[in-house]
Amino acid sequence: MVMENIANMKVDSGKIFLTGLLGDEKTINGIIQEIKLLEHKILITEKA
């Protein structure tokens, strides 16, 4: 698991920018593989 309680997710130039409920931030160089709305999950594959 990369991050819990994500408040905002932005994709730009092949990077995924995540912001948590408390303002913590994380940047991932990857691709969104799948979004499971009923399970509240976003599956991301990191680029090498």
Distance bins in CASP14 RR format, pairs under 12 A and 6 or more apart:
PFRMAT RR
TARGET T0000
AUTHOR 0000-0000-0000
RMODE 2
METHOD distances of the structure
MODEL  1
1 18 0 0 0 0 0 1 0 0 0 0 0
1 26 0 0 0 0 0 1 0 0 0 0 0
1 41 0 0 0 0 1 0 0 0 0 0 0
1 42 0 0 0 0 0 1 0 0 0 0 0
1 43 0 0 0 0 0 1 0 0 0 0 0
1 44 0 0 0 0 0 1 0 0 0 0 0
2 9 0 0 0 0 0 1 0 0 0 0 0
2 16 0 0 0 0 1 0 0 0 0 0 0
2 18 1 0 0 1 0 0 0 0 0 0 0
2 20 0 0 0 0 0 1 0 0 0 0 0
2 24 0 0 0 0 0 1 0 0 0 0 0
2 25 0 0 0 0 0 1 0 0 0 0 0
2 26 1 0 0 1 0 0 0 0 0 0 0
2 27 0 0 0 0 0 1 0 0 0 0 0
2 28 1 0 0 1 0 0 0 0 0 0 0
2 29 0 0 0 0 0 1 0 0 0 0 0
2 30 0 0 0 0 0 1 0 0 0 0 0
2 41 0 0 0 0 0 1 0 0 0 0 0
2 42 0 0 0 0 1 0 0 0 0 0 0
2 43 0 0 0 0 0 1 0 0 0 0 0
2 44 1 0 0 1 0 0 0 0 0 0 0
2 45 0 0 0 0 0 1 0 0 0 0 0
2 46 0 0 0 0 1 0 0 0 0 0 0
3 9 0 0 0 0 1 0 0 0 0 0 0
3 16 0 0 0 0 0 1 0 0 0 0 0
3 17 0 0 0 0 0 1 0 0 0 0 0
3 18 1 0 1 0 0 0 0 0 0 0 0
3 19 0 0 0 0 1 0 0 0 0 0 0
3 20 1 0 0 1 0 0 0 0 0 0 0
3 21 0 0 0 0 0 1 0 0 0 0 0
3 22 0 0 0 0 0 1 0 0 0 0 0
3 23 0 0 0 0 0 1 0 0 0 0 0
3 24 1 0 0 1 0 0 0 0 0 0 0
3 25 0 0 0 0 1 0 0 0 0 0 0
3 26 1 0 1 0 0 0 0 0 0 0 0
3 27 0 0 0 0 0 1 0 0 0 0 0
3 28 0 0 0 0 1 0 0 0 0 0 0
3 41 0 0 0 0 0 1 0 0 0 0 0
3 42 0 0 0 0 1 0 0 0 0 0 0
3 44 0 0 0 0 1 0 0 0 0 0 0
4 18 0 0 0 0 0 1 0 0 0 0 0
4 20 0 0 0 0 1 0 0 0 0 0 0
4 21 0 0 0 0 1 0 0 0 0 0 0
4 22 0 0 0 0 0 1 0 0 0 0 0
4 24 0 0 0 0 0 1 0 0 0 0 0
4 26 0 0 0 0 0 1 0 0 0 0 0
4 40 0 0 0 0 1 0 0 0 0 0 0
4 41 0 0 0 0 0 1 0 0 0 0 0
4 42 0 0 0 0 0 1 0 0 0 0 0
5 18 0 0 0 0 0 1 0 0 0 0 0
5 19 0 0 0 0 0 1 0 0 0 0 0
5 20 1 0 1 0 0 0 0 0 0 0 0
5 21 1 0 1 0 0 0 0 0 0 0 0
5 22 1 0 0 1 0 0 0 0 0 0 0
5 23 0 0 0 0 1 0 0 0 0 0 0
5 24 0 0 0 0 1 0 0 0 0 0 0
5 26 0 0 0 0 0 1 0 0 0 0 0
5 40 0 0 0 0 0 1 0 0 0 0 0
6 16 0 0 0 0 0 1 0 0 0 0 0
6 17 0 0 0 0 0 1 0 0 0 0 0
6 18 1 0 1 0 0 0 0 0 0 0 0
6 19 1 0 0 1 0 0 0 0 0 0 0
6 20 1 0 1 0 0 0 0 0 0 0 0
6 21 1 0 0 1 0 0 0 0 0 0 0
6 22 0 0 0 0 0 1 0 0 0 0 0
6 23 0 0 0 0 0 1 0 0 0 0 0
6 24 0 0 0 0 1 0 0 0 0 0 0
6 25 0 0 0 0 0 1 0 0 0 0 0
6 26 0 0 0 0 1 0 0 0 0 0 0
6 28 0 0 0 0 0 1 0 0 0 0 0
6 35 0 0 0 0 0 1 0 0 0 0 0
6 40 0 0 0 0 1 0 0 0 0 0 0
6 41 0 0 0 0 0 1 0 0 0 0 0
6 42 1 0 0 1 0 0 0 0 0 0 0
6 44 0 0 0 0 0 1 0 0 0 0 0
7 17 0 0 0 0 0 1 0 0 0 0 0
7 18 0 0 0 0 1 0 0 0 0 0 0
7 19 1 0 1 0 0 0 0 0 0 0 0
7 20 1 0 1 0 0 0 0 0 0 0 0
7 21 1 0 1 0 0 0 0 0 0 0 0
7 22 0 0 0 0 1 0 0 0 0 0 0
7 23 1 0 0 1 0 0 0 0 0 0 0
7 24 0 0 0 0 1 0 0 0 0 0 0
7 25 0 0 0 0 0 1 0 0 0 0 0
7 26 0 0 0 0 0 1 0 0 0 0 0
8 16 0 0 0 0 0 1 0 0 0 0 0
8 17 1 0 0 1 0 0 0 0 0 0 0
8 18 1 0 0 1 0 0 0 0 0 0 0
8 19 1 0 1 0 0 0 0 0 0 0 0
8 20 1 0 0 1 0 0 0 0 0 0 0
8 21 0 0 0 0 1 0 0 0 0 0 0
8 23 0 0 0 0 1 0 0 0 0 0 0
8 24 0 0 0 0 0 1 0 0 0 0 0
8 25 0 0 0 0 1 0 0 0 0 0 0
8 26 0 0 0 0 0 1 0 0 0 0 0
9 15 0 0 0 0 0 1 0 0 0 0 0
9 16 1 0 0 1 0 0 0 0 0 0 0
9 17 1 0 0 1 0 0 0 0 0 0 0
9 18 1 0 1 0 0 0 0 0 0 0 0
9 19 1 0 0 1 0 0 0 0 0 0 0
9 20 0 0 0 0 1 0 0 0 0 0 0
9 25 0 0 0 0 0 1 0 0 0 0 0
9 26 0 0 0 0 0 1 0 0 0 0 0
9 27 0 0 0 0 0 1 0 0 0 0 0
9 28 0 0 0 0 1 0 0 0 0 0 0
9 32 0 0 0 0 1 0 0 0 0 0 0
9 35 0 0 0 0 1 0 0 0 0 0 0
9 42 1 0 0 1 0 0 0 0 0 0 0
9 44 0 0 0 0 1 0 0 0 0 0 0
10 16 1 0 0 1 0 0 0 0 0 0 0
10 17 1 0 1 0 0 0 0 0 0 0 0
10 18 0 0 0 0 1 0 0 0 0 0 0
10 19 0 0 0 0 1 0 0 0 0 0 0
10 25 0 0 0 0 0 1 0 0 0 0 0
10 26 0 0 0 0 0 1 0 0 0 0 0
10 27 0 0 0 0 1 0 0 0 0 0 0
10 28 0 0 0 0 0 1 0 0 0 0 0
10 32 0 0 0 0 0 1 0 0 0 0 0
11 17 1 0 0 1 0 0 0 0 0 0 0
11 18 0 0 0 0 0 1 0 0 0 0 0
11 27 0 0 0 0 0 1 0 0 0 0 0
11 28 0 0 0 0 1 0 0 0 0 0 0
11 29 0 0 0 0 0 1 0 0 0 0 0
11 30 0 0 0 0 1 0 0 0 0 0 0
11 31 0 0 0 0 1 0 0 0 0 0 0
11 32 1 0 0 1 0 0 0 0 0 0 0
11 35 0 0 0 0 0 1 0 0 0 0 0
11 42 0 0 0 0 0 1 0 0 0 0 0
11 44 0 0 0 0 0 1 0 0 0 0 0
12 27 0 0 0 0 1 0 0 0 0 0 0
12 28 0 0 0 0 0 1 0 0 0 0 0
12 29 0 0 0 0 0 1 0 0 0 0 0
12 30 0 0 0 0 0 1 0 0 0 0 0
13 27 0 0 0 0 0 1 0 0 0 0 0
13 29 0 0 0 0 1 0 0 0 0 0 0
13 30 0 0 0 0 0 1 0 0 0 0 0
13 47 0 0 0 0 0 1 0 0 0 0 0
14 27 0 0 0 0 0 1 0 0 0 0 0
14 28 0 0 0 0 1 0 0 0 0 0 0
14 29 1 0 0 1 0 0 0 0 0 0 0
14 30 1 0 0 1 0 0 0 0 0 0 0
14 31 1 0 0 1 0 0 0 0 0 0 0
14 32 0 0 0 0 1 0 0 0 0 0 0
14 44 0 0 0 0 0 1 0 0 0 0 0
14 45 0 0 0 0 0 1 0 0 0 0 0
14 46 0 0 0 0 0 1 0 0 0 0 0
14 47 1 0 0 1 0 0 0 0 0 0 0
15 25 0 0 0 0 0 1 0 0 0 0 0
15 26 0 0 0 0 0 1 0 0 0 0 0
15 27 1 0 1 0 0 0 0 0 0 0 0
15 28 1 0 0 1 0 0 0 0 0 0 0
15 29 1 0 1 0 0 0 0 0 0 0 0
15 30 1 0 0 1 0 0 0 0 0 0 0
15 31 0 0 0 0 0 1 0 0 0 0 0
15 32 0 0 0 0 0 1 0 0 0 0 0
15 44 0 0 0 0 0 1 0 0 0 0 0
15 46 0 0 0 0 0 1 0 0 0 0 0
15 47 0 0 0 0 1 0 0 0 0 0 0
16 25 0 0 0 0 0 1 0 0 0 0 0
16 26 0 0 0 0 1 0 0 0 0 0 0
16 27 1 0 0 1 0 0 0 0 0 0 0
16 28 1 0 1 0 0 0 0 0 0 0 0
16 29 1 0 0 1 0 0 0 0 0 0 0
16 30 1 0 1 0 0 0 0 0 0 0 0
16 31 0 0 0 0 1 0 0 0 0 0 0
16 32 1 0 0 1 0 0 0 0 0 0 0
16 33 0 0 0 0 0 1 0 0 0 0 0
16 42 0 0 0 0 1 0 0 0 0 0 0
16 43 0 0 0 0 0 1 0 0 0 0 0
16 44 1 0 0 1 0 0 0 0 0 0 0
16 45 0 0 0 0 0 1 0 0 0 0 0
16 46 0 0 0 0 1 0 0 0 0 0 0
16 47 0 0 0 0 0 1 0 0 0 0 0
17 23 0 0 0 0 0 1 0 0 0 0 0
17 24 0 0 0 0 0 1 0 0 0 0 0
17 25 1 0 0 1 0 0 0 0 0 0 0
17 26 1 0 0 1 0 0 0 0 0 0 0
17 27 1 0 1 0 0 0 0 0 0 0 0
17 28 0 0 0 0 1 0 0 0 0 0 0
17 29 0 0 0 0 0 1 0 0 0 0 0
17 30 0 0 0 0 0 1 0 0 0 0 0
17 44 0 0 0 0 0 1 0 0 0 0 0
18 24 0 0 0 0 1 0 0 0 0 0 0
18 25 1 0 0 1 0 0 0 0 0 0 0
18 26 1 0 1 0 0 0 0 0 0 0 0
18 27 1 0 0 1 0 0 0 0 0 0 0
18 28 1 0 0 1 0 0 0 0 0 0 0
18 30 0 0 0 0 0 1 0 0 0 0 0
18 32 0 0 0 0 0 1 0 0 0 0 0
18 42 0 0 0 0 1 0 0 0 0 0 0
18 44 0 0 0 0 1 0 0 0 0 0 0
19 25 1 0 1 0 0 0 0 0 0 0 0
19 26 0 0 0 0 1 0 0 0 0 0 0
19 27 0 0 0 0 0 1 0 0 0 0 0
20 26 0 0 0 0 1 0 0 0 0 0 0
26 44 0 0 0 0 0 1 0 0 0 0 0
26 46 0 0 0 0 0 1 0 0 0 0 0
27 44 0 0 0 0 0 1 0 0 0 0 0
27 46 0 0 0 0 0 1 0 0 0 0 0
28 42 0 0 0 0 0 1 0 0 0 0 0
28 43 0 0 0 0 0 1 0 0 0 0 0
28 44 1 0 1 0 0 0 0 0 0 0 0
28 45 0 0 0 0 1 0 0 0 0 0 0
28 46 1 0 0 1 0 0 0 0 0 0 0
28 47 0 0 0 0 1 0 0 0 0 0 0
29 44 0 0 0 0 1 0 0 0 0 0 0
29 45 0 0 0 0 0 1 0 0 0 0 0
29 46 1 0 0 1 0 0 0 0 0 0 0
29 47 1 0 1 0 0 0 0 0 0 0 0
29 48 0 0 0 0 1 0 0 0 0 0 0
30 42 0 0 0 0 0 1 0 0 0 0 0
30 43 0 0 0 0 0 1 0 0 0 0 0
30 44 1 0 1 0 0 0 0 0 0 0 0
30 45 1 0 0 1 0 0 0 0 0 0 0
30 46 1 0 1 0 0 0 0 0 0 0 0
30 47 1 0 1 0 0 0 0 0 0 0 0
30 48 0 0 0 0 1 0 0 0 0 0 0
31 42 0 0 0 0 0 1 0 0 0 0 0
31 43 0 0 0 0 1 0 0 0 0 0 0
31 44 1 0 0 1 0 0 0 0 0 0 0
31 45 1 0 1 0 0 0 0 0 0 0 0
31 46 0 0 0 0 1 0 0 0 0 0 0
31 47 1 0 0 1 0 0 0 0 0 0 0
31 48 0 0 0 0 0 1 0 0 0 0 0
32 41 0 0 0 0 0 1 0 0 0 0 0
32 42 1 0 0 1 0 0 0 0 0 0 0
32 43 1 0 0 1 0 0 0 0 0 0 0
32 44 1 0 1 0 0 0 0 0 0 0 0
32 45 0 0 0 0 1 0 0 0 0 0 0
32 46 0 0 0 0 0 1 0 0 0 0 0
32 47 0 0 0 0 0 1 0 0 0 0 0
33 41 0 0 0 0 0 1 0 0 0 0 0
33 42 0 0 0 0 1 0 0 0 0 0 0
33 43 1 0 1 0 0 0 0 0 0 0 0
33 44 1 0 0 1 0 0 0 0 0 0 0
33 45 1 0 1 0 0 0 0 0 0 0 0
33 46 0 0 0 0 0 1 0 0 0 0 0
33 47 0 0 0 0 0 1 0 0 0 0 0
34 41 0 0 0 0 1 0 0 0 0 0 0
34 42 1 0 0 1 0 0 0 0 0 0 0
34 43 1 0 1 0 0 0 0 0 0 0 0
34 44 0 0 0 0 1 0 0 0 0 0 0
34 45 0 0 0 0 1 0 0 0 0 0 0
35 41 1 0 0 1 0 0 0 0 0 0 0
35 42 1 0 1 0 0 0 0 0 0 0 0
35 43 1 0 0 1 0 0 0 0 0 0 0
35 44 0 0 0 0 1 0 0 0 0 0 0
36 42 1 0 0 1 0 0 0 0 0 0 0
36 43 1 0 0 1 0 0 0 0 0 0 0
END
